Amino acid sequence: MSQLAGIIQRLNAMKEDESVEVQQRRFEREGKAICEVKYFQATESFEIMILEDDQKYQFDNIDLAAIDIFELLQDAQ
């Protein structure tokens, strides 16, 4: 499975899990946490926080969120 497909699969799992209102996952590169992603059920939106500089970005489109995460992981090489 490609890295991008894996990211999309994890984001979809966050959307489908309705056990809590806010789902949260970390994405890592070689054991180092790069970003933290939250999915908010109420607004159906993703928030990506870049851990290195504490910047946050909002996305209501899963594909755009996945591309941003993918690029962050690639830049971390």
C-alpha positions as CSV (number, residue, x, y, z in Angstrom):
1,M,0.0,0.0,0.0
2,S,1.3,3.4,-0.9
3,Q,2.0,5.9,1.9
4,L,-0.8,8.2,0.7
5,A,-3.3,5.4,0.6
6,G,-2.3,4.5,4.2
7,I,-2.9,8.1,5.3
8,I,-6.3,8.2,3.7
9,Q,-7.2,4.9,5.3
10,R,-6.3,6.2,8.7
11,L,-8.3,9.5,8.2
12,N,-11.3,7.5,7.0
13,A,-11.1,5.4,10.2
14,M,-11.2,8.6,12.2
15,K,-14.3,9.7,10.4
16,E,-16.1,6.4,10.8
17,D,-15.4,6.0,14.5
18,E,-18.2,7.7,16.4
19,S,-17.2,6.5,19.8
20,V,-15.9,10.0,20.8
21,E,-16.6,13.4,19.4
22,V,-12.9,14.2,18.6
23,Q,-10.7,11.5,17.1
24,Q,-6.9,12.1,17.4
25,R,-3.9,10.5,15.7
26,R,-0.2,11.1,15.4
27,F,1.7,10.7,12.2
28,E,5.4,9.8,12.5
29,R,8.5,9.5,10.3
30,E,11.2,7.1,11.5
31,G,9.9,7.2,15.1
32,K,9.7,11.1,15.3
33,A,6.2,12.6,15.6
34,I,5.7,15.1,12.7
35,C,2.0,16.1,13.1
36,E,-1.1,15.5,15.1
37,V,-4.4,15.2,13.4
38,K,-7.8,15.7,15.1
39,Y,-11.2,14.9,13.4
40,F,-14.2,16.8,14.8
41,Q,-17.5,14.9,14.3
42,A,-19.6,18.1,14.9
43,T,-18.1,20.1,12.1
44,E,-16.8,17.1,10.0
45,S,-13.4,18.7,9.7
46,F,-9.8,17.8,10.3
47,E,-7.2,19.9,12.2
48,I,-3.6,19.2,11.5
49,M,-1.1,20.5,14.0
50,I,2.6,20.6,12.9
51,L,4.4,19.6,16.1
52,E,7.7,21.3,15.2
53,D,6.3,24.9,15.1
54,D,2.8,24.5,16.7
55,Q,1.0,25.7,13.6
56,K,-2.6,24.4,13.0
57,Y,-4.5,24.0,9.7
58,Q,-8.2,23.2,9.2
59,F,-9.5,21.0,6.4
60,D,-13.0,19.9,5.5
61,N,-11.8,17.8,2.7
62,I,-10.2,14.4,3.5
63,D,-8.1,14.4,0.3
64,L,-6.6,17.8,1.0
65,A,-5.8,16.8,4.6
66,A,-4.2,13.6,3.4
67,I,-2.0,15.4,0.8
68,D,-0.9,17.9,3.5
69,I,0.1,15.1,5.9
70,F,1.9,13.3,3.0
71,E,3.9,16.4,2.2
72,L,4.8,17.0,5.8
73,L,6.1,13.4,6.1
74,Q,8.1,13.7,2.9
75,D,9.6,17.0,4.0
76,A,10.7,15.4,7.2
77,Q,13.2,13.1,5.4
